[in-house]
Structures are given as C-alpha cells and as structure tokens.
Amino acid sequence: MEEEQQQQQNPETEVVAEATEQSQQEYTWPLIRFDVPPHRTYHFHNQFKTSSVPNNFLKGIKWSPDGSCFLTSSDDNTLRVFTLPENGSSHDFNANEQDSYAADLVVSEGESVHDFCWYPYMSASDPVSCVFATTARDHPIHLWDATTGLLRCTYRAYDAVDEITAAISVAFNPAGTKIFAGYNKSVRIFDIHRPGRDFKQYSTLQGNKEGQTGIISALAFSPTHTGMLATGSYSQTSAIYNEENMELLYILHGQEGGITHVQFSKDGNYLYTGGRKDPYILCWDVRKAVEVVYKLYRSSEFTNQRILFDIEPCGRHLGTGGQDGLVHIYDLQTGQWISGFRAAADTINGFSFHPYLPMAASSSGHRRFEAPDDGIGDLHLTGDENCASVWSFSYASMENDDDGINASDSNSQPEHENLHQDP
C-alpha cells in the first residue's frame, strides 16, 4: 500500500521505472567470440618503472563496476586508476614504445598492498560513489576517493595487545553497506558509515575447534543476493557462510595450495577456487558441495603469486592467466578449454573482463632479483614483462547467435556428465 501511495504521489517514478525497464530490455550482452584472437587496444609499462623499485611488477587489475576505468596494484605499494577513453581509439604499437596514456590517479600506500576492491555501486557520474578500499601490511583498511586520491576514511582492527592488525583480504557486501575483512582465523565486519575501530568479529573456528583454520585470504559474495559468502584460507580450504550471522554452511577440501581467489558463478550456483602453486581452478556446486565438478588447468605450479581469474558478464566463460604468459579461456558449461592467447612475456597475475563491453584487462610481472654483476636498476626488461594491457574481443549479437544464453538461464549451469576428475 505504501509503495502504491508513493507512486501516486510521484507519477514520475512510474515513468522512470518503465523507461529503465525498456532500456534494459533493448540492451543485450555482446557474445564474445573467443575463437578470434583479441586485439591489444591499450598498453602500459613505462609508468610502472620506478627508481625505488627497479623491478616494479604488477600484482592485480580490476575494472570498476561501471566500466569507466580500471585499477592496478603494483609492487611499489601504489595503486593507479586508468580511465577508459570514451572514443575507444587505439593504435598499433610495439610494446617498447610509450604508454597509451597516463594514469588519472596515483595513490601510494605505506606498505605492501594485500588486497583491494571497488565499491559495488561505483559510478563515474556520482563522485560520492567513486571509492575503492585497500588493505596493506601493518595498516588499517583505507577507503580512497577515486577522483581526488584523498583518503576518505579508515577502518581499524586491533589485536589482543591493542595493536593495529592488517587485513589480508577485503570485500564489500552486495548491498554496499559493510566491509568484510579476512584475518587469521577470523572475519571482521565494518559498517561503511561508521569508520574507526567499531566492528563485529566472527571466528572461523567453532567452539570444538572445527571450522576453517588459517588466514582468510580471499572473499567473495554470491551475485544473486542470496546472502552467501565464500572465503578462502591459506590452510587450503574454502568455506561458505551465511552473510547475516556468519553461520558456517560448508567446508570445501581439495585445493593443493593456499587459496588465493574465490568467485561465484553469475547464477550463484557454483563456486570457483584457485590456490597458490596449484595448477587447477576447482569448480564446486554449492547446492551439494560434496565433490569437485571439474578442474580448469592453468600454469602456476612454480610461482607464489596470487593469480586472479574472472568470469565474463554472460557467465559462460572464465579467463585466467598463468606463469606462461598466456590467458586461457574455458567454457563453464563443459569445463573444456576453448582458446588462449599470449598477453605478455611474463606471469599473467591478473585478468578482468569489462562489466559490459567485449573487452578485458590483464596485468603481468613477477619478483626478480638482481645479479651482483648487473648495474643498479638495470634488469634488461622490455615493455612486455611488467605491464598492463586492455584487450578488445570480436563479438556477435545474441539475437543472431543460436547458442546465446542468459546468465540466469538454467543452461548456464555446468554439465555434470563426464566432468568429474579421477582422484
């Protein structure tokens, strides 16, 4: 009744709602053609060369929720925001040439950055929403303004001796009202509107010492707003909790290395987990989390880096990098490899699909140590190692593609037949 009265009092509300619904119906997700190699539209490497850190490799890259820009993290404790040009113009270039354009914003942290994430409702048209959160070693969680670079506020957690303890992982809840942070054997929840040292703490261990041990190194929420939270731990386990009261629902065993990344499928029915020095991304059915549905291979057996993967907006394909410099694309319906392309001459530690355009961004690099005979700062690197790139894919219209599916369709679920791996 109250909603009907509000609509009667505000007739414009009904018009705006109809216009929004119509625009959503008119827009269709572009179906990316992965059988055609992508074109490198933009490339950046000179900006990551710093005198203080001779080998300043990248550690991750993430698109903003509105797709207007992307955020990079690098070993010089710096985060950079690159805005995507509106005209989308590009040029063919050699990797050793200058960067496509300069970063719009450079934010420096005091120590090594553990994790970073965008505010889920960030929109370039609303400066108030343009923020991202970071967590760094020996520092509290920082909320940065993505337009000015100023520090909006901090969220501080303290240990038993009243010293600041740093979060290893950080994520906003789907409603954008709280910040969830992973610590050793615990998760702390901060109210985004109440910065400071006020938080709720939940232990991941039960009273009888059952539960999830180790440092909570990765966090992810179900995109379907079901209230499910997935956590990954360096103890090689993943867990699923109820967001509201942090009730433990499942413990998942099977990863060979410490968990470094967890992500739900677009329909929220499947969870994908990846670990350090573990060559497989595991797919779990959260409705009956008993065994692995299938495994996706990537080259990561000999690197300690956190390698971030991503699922395209349509929800059908997953892209992941590896230490071989290749990006691998997998069909999530079958769990089969369908294509790949070389993105850099180094480890691809970050890969992120654009939220609504047929584009993706990649970051690369790894830690190197200078030989005694080399000159200081001279590691003989070209522009194709420690770099960030934006890739443009060929695409087909959903209306003209018989295989076109919507992420919410039941067909987007993996096919279970013949996908189980031998133990």
N, C-alpha and C positions, 0 to 999 in steps of 0.2 A: 504494500500500500504506500509506504513512504517513497519508494522508487517511482511509483506512478504519479504521486503528487509532485515530486521534484521535476519529472518530465513535463507535467502540465504547467508548472510554474516557469520552466525553462524550455520553451519549444525548440531553441537552437540545439539543445542536447540531442534530440532525436534526429535532426538533420545531419549533425556532425557524425553521429554513430552510423547512419545509413551511408554517408559518403565514405567513411573509413572502411566499412564492410565491403562496399562496392570496389574500392581501390584494392583491397586485399584479394578480392575475387579476380580482378583483372590481372594482377601480378602473378606470374608463375616463376618458380625457381628455374634457373637455367640448368640444363643437364650437361654436365661437363663431359667432354669426350677425352678420356684418358688414353685412347689408342693413338692420339696425335701428341707428339712431344710439345710441352708448353714453351712459350716464348718468354725470355727474361726481359721484363719491362723496365725494371729499375735495379740498380746495383749500388751498394755502399761498402766501402772498405777503408778509405783514407781517414774518415772521421774516427775510426777505432784505433788508429795508430797514435799512441801517446808516448811521450818521453819517459814518464814514470813507470809505465808497464810496457816494455819492449814487445812482448807477445800478448797483446790485449785481445784475447779471443772472446767471442760472444757466448752467452750461456742460455739464451732463450729469446723467443719473439712471440708476440701475441697481438692480434688485431683488436681494436676497440669494438665494443658491441654494436656501434652504429656504422662501422666500417670506414670511418673518415680518416683514421690514422692507425699506426701500429707502434708498439712499444718494444724496445730491445733492452736486454740486460747484458752487461759485459764484465770482464774480469777486473776492470779498473774501478769497480764499485759505482758505476754510472749507469743511469737509465736515460734513454733517448726516445723522444717522440717524433715520428716522421709522419707528416700529413700527406695523404694521397692526393696528387694533383687532380683538380676537377675535370680537366680536359683529357686526362689519361694519356697524354702524348708521351712518346718514348722514342729512343733512337738505338740503332745497332752500335755496339761499342765493344772494345776489348776490355777485359777485366782489369788491366793495368792502368786504365785511364782514370779520369776524375770521377767522383761520385755523381750520381744522377742529380741530387740536390742535397742541401744541408738539413740537418735535424732542426725542427722548430723549437724544441725544448730539450735542455740537458739538465738532469737532476743528479747530484752526487750524494751518495750515502757515505757514512763514516767507515763502514767495514764491508766485508764481502756480502753480497745480496743472496739470501737463501731462496726467496720466492717473491712473486709479485702478481697482481691481478687487477683487472679493471672493475670499476663499479658497474653492475649489470645493466643499469638503465642510463649509462653514459650517452649523451647526445651532444654533438658539437653546437647545436642550436640553443642549448641550455647550459651556459657556463657553470651554473651551480652543480650540475651533474658530472662535469668533466674532472673526475678524480680517479686515482689509482692508489692501491695500497702496496706497501713493500715491507719486508722484514729482513733485517740484516744482523749479522753476528754482533752480540753484545749491545744491541739496540732494541728499543721498543718498536711496535708496529707504527709506521708512518703513513699518513694519508696526504698525498700530494695533489696539488692543483695542476691539472694537465694543460692549462692555458697560460698560467703565470709562473709555474715552477715553485710557488711558495708552499710551505708546509702548512696544511690546513689544521691538523691535529695529530696527537699521538695516543696510542693505546698501550698501556704499560702493564706487564705481568711481573710479579715478584716471586722469588723462590722462598724456601724456608728460613733463610737468613736475611730476608728483606733486600735482596739484590735483584736488579733487573735481569730477567731471563728472556732470551730471544726465541721467537717462534721459528720453527723450521719450515712450516707451510702456512698458507693463509688463503682464505676464500670468503667471498660474500655469500650470504644465503640468497635464494632466489628472489625473496621479497626486497632485498637490498637494505634491510634494517639492521642486520647484525654482521659482525665479522667473526668467523670461526678460525681459530689458530691451533696448529698442532705443536705439541711439546712432547717431552719424554713421558710416555705412558699416560698422557692426559690431553684433553682438548679444552681450551678456554674460549668462552664466547663473550664478545664485547658488543654493547649497544652502540651503534654507529653515531647516535645522537648524544652519547654521554662519554666523551673522551676522558682519559685519565686512567686510574687504576681500578675502576669498578668493572668486575667481570664475574661470570659464573664458570666454575671449574668442574669438569667431569673426568673422573679417572677411567681409563680404558680397561682397567683390571677390576674384576669383581671382588667381592669380599673373600672368596675362596681362591683368589689368585688366578682365576680363569678369565680369559678375555684376550685382549690384544696387548702384547708387550712391545717394548722398544720405542723409538722416536717416531711420532706420527709425521711422516714425511710428505704426504700427499692428501689432498682433499678434493671432493667433487660432489655436487648436488645433482639429483635427478632433474632433468629439464622439464619434466611433466608435472612438476609441483606436487609430487606425491609425498613429500616430507622425508625422503630417503637421502641419507648422507653416506658416502663411501669414503673410507680412509685407508691409506696405505702406510705401512710401517717398515722401518729398516730391519725388522725381525722376520721379513719375508712373508708377511701375512697381510691380507686385505680384510676389511670388515665393513659391514653395512649397519647403520644406526638409524633410529628414528630421530629426525632433527629436533622435534619438540622437547623430548625428555632424554635424549641420548641413550635410549634403550637399545641394547645390542641385539641385532636380529640374526646376523650370520658372521662366521669367521671363515675366510677362504684361504686354504693352504695349497701351495703348488708352485709358487714363484721360486726360482733358483737364487735370486739375488734380492737385496733390499728394495722395496717398492719405491719407485721414483715418480710414477704418474698413474693416476686413475681417471677414467672418464666413462660416463654413461652413454649409451646409445641415444639417439634422438627420441625414440619412443619410450625410453626409460626401462626397458625390459632386460637389457644386457649391460654388463659392466666389463670394461677393457682395462687390464692392468699390465704395467711394464716395470721391469726391475733393473737394477744396476748389474752390469756384466751378465745379463740374462738375454739370450738371443731370441726370446719369444715373448710376444704380447699375448696374454691369455684372455679368452672370451668366456664370461660366466653368464648364465641365465639366472637373474636374481629372483625369479619366481620359484625356482627349485635349485638352489645353489649347492649342488651335490658334486658335480664333476665339471671339468672344463669342456666347453662346447667345441672349440677348436683353438689352434695356435697359429699365430702370424709371425713369420720369421723376419728378423732384422739383424744386421751385422753390428753386434755390440758386446761381443764376448771379451774384448780386451781393452775396454775403456771404462773408467769410473764415472764418466759424465752422466748427468741426467738427460735423457733423450726424450723430448716431448713429441707426442703424436697428436693427430687431430682427425675429427670426422667432418665430412663435408655437410653443408646445410641440408641437403636432401636426405642425409642419414644413411646412404647406401654404401659409401666408400670411406676407407680410412687411409690416411697418408702418414708415413713415418720415415724418419731419416735413419742414418746409421754411420758407423765409423768408416764405411767405404765411400762416403761422399755421395751416395745415391739416395733418392727418395723413392720408396716403394709404395704402390697403391694396391689395396686389397678390396675385393668385393665382400661386403659384410654379409650378404645373403648366403654365399657359398664358402667363405673363408679362403678363397683362392686368390693368388697373386695375379693381377691383370696387366700391370705395366710398371715402368720405373724410368727415371731419368737422372742424369748427373747434375747435381745442384752446386757442387763446389769440389775443390780438390782436398777436402778435409772432412772431419766428422760433422755430419748434419745433426746438431743437437736440438734444433727447434724447427717445427713445421706447423703452420697455422693457415687454415682455409679462411678466405674472406667470408664474412657472415651472409652476404647475399650476391656477390659478383663472382664470376668464374675466375677467381684469382687466388693466389696463395703466397705466403711469405716464408722464407727459410733463413736460418742463422747457422753459422758454422764456426769451427775452430776448436782447438784443444790446447792444453797446457804444454809448453815446450821449455826445455832447459838449455841455456847457452853452453856451448863447449868452451873450455878455457882459452882456446886459441882465437875464438871469434871476437870481433870488436863489440863493445857495449852497444846494445840496441840493434845490432845487425844480425838478424836471424834469416836473412835471404828469403823473405817471404814475398810472394806476388800478391796481387789483389784477389786471388781466387781461393785463399785459405780462410782467414778471419774476416768474414764478410756477411752481409745481409742482402737478400735479393727478393724481389717481387716478381712472381710468375703469372702469366696470363694463359689460360687454357682455351682451347676451342670448345664450343658448346653447341647443343642442339635444343630446339624448343621442345617443351614437354608435350605440346599438342601434336607434334609431328613424330614423336618417338613412342612406339608401342610399348617399350619397356619402361616408360616413365612411371614413377611411383611417388607417392607422398610419404613423408617420414612417418606419418601416423597410420598408414595402411598396415594391415596385418602382413602383407607381402614383404615388408621391410625387415621382418624378423629372419634371423639366420635359419637355414635349412639344417635340420639336425642329422639327416641321413648321411652316413659315411663321412662324418666330420670329426668324430671322436678320435683322438690320438691314442696310439698304443702307449701303455705305461712304460 
